[in-house]
Amino acid sequence: MNNLINVDGILVSGECKLEIGNNVKRVGSKSWLRFEEYMSSKDVNEYMEKGGLKADLRWDVKKGFVKLVEKWDMKSKKVVKIS
């Protein structure tokens, strides 16, 4: 994925790893259904391929439903672990 996504000031690329918790969204809502589809994703590409939206990623990270494990480093032009 060449496109970078700004998630609360952190740039992520498709290869960046994620950790996703349980689905705590309102049962039956559109966001709950999307979360059910992408909650097994291991990286941003998979998250998007399974129906997650950029807005979902931003919201889920902000609310703590998804944790960013890696980010895109502009200086080195590669994925690095978030410390």
SULWOTA-V978442 format. One record per pair of residues at least 4 apart in sequence whose ideal C-beta (glycine too) atoms are under 8 Angstrom apart, sorted by the first residue. I is the first residue (numbers start at 1). J is the second residue. D is the distance in whole Angstrom. If there is no record, write none. Layout:
# SULWOTA-V978442
i;j;d
I;J;D
I;J;D
This chain:
# SULWOTA-V978442
i;j;d
1;13;6
1;14;3
1;15;7
1;44;7
1;45;5
1;48;8
2;13;8
3;13;8
3;14;8
4;11;5
4;12;7
4;13;6
4;72;6
5;11;7
5;12;5
5;13;8
5;44;7
5;54;5
5;57;7
5;58;8
6;10;7
6;11;6
7;11;8
7;12;6
7;57;6
7;58;5
7;61;5
7;68;7
8;58;7
8;61;6
8;62;6
10;68;6
10;71;5
10;82;7
11;71;6
11;72;4
11;74;7
12;16;4
12;44;5
12;57;8
12;68;6
12;70;7
12;71;6
12;72;6
13;44;7
13;72;5
13;79;6
14;43;7
14;44;5
14;45;4
14;48;7
15;43;6
15;44;7
15;45;7
15;70;8
15;79;5
16;43;6
16;44;5
16;68;7
16;69;7
16;70;4
16;71;6
16;72;7
16;79;6
17;42;6
17;43;5
17;69;4
17;70;5
18;41;6
18;42;7
18;43;6
18;44;7
18;47;6
18;66;6
18;67;7
18;68;6
18;69;6
19;66;7
19;67;4
19;69;6
20;38;7
20;39;5
20;40;7
20;41;6
20;47;8
20;60;8
20;65;7
20;66;5
20;67;8
21;64;8
21;65;6
21;66;7
21;67;8
22;39;8
23;32;6
23;35;5
23;36;6
23;39;6
23;65;8
24;65;7
25;29;6
25;31;5
25;32;4
25;35;5
25;65;8
26;31;7
26;32;6
27;32;6
28;32;6
28;33;8
29;33;7
30;34;6
31;35;6
31;56;7
32;36;7
33;37;7
34;38;6
34;51;5
34;52;6
34;53;7
34;56;6
35;39;5
35;56;8
35;60;8
35;65;7
37;50;5
37;51;5
37;52;8
38;46;7
38;47;5
38;50;4
38;51;6
38;52;4
38;56;8
40;50;8
41;46;4
41;47;4
41;50;6
41;52;7
42;46;6
43;47;7
44;48;6
44;57;7
45;49;6
46;50;6
47;52;4
47;57;6
47;66;8
48;52;6
48;53;8
48;54;8
52;56;5
52;57;6
52;60;8
53;57;7
54;58;7
55;59;6
56;60;6
57;61;6
57;66;7
58;62;6
59;63;6
59;65;8
60;65;4
60;66;4
61;65;8
61;66;5
61;67;7
61;68;6
68;82;6
69;81;7
69;82;6
70;79;5
70;80;6
70;81;6
70;82;6
71;79;7
71;80;6
71;82;5
72;78;8
72;79;6
72;80;8
73;77;7
73;78;6
73;79;7
73;80;5
76;80;7
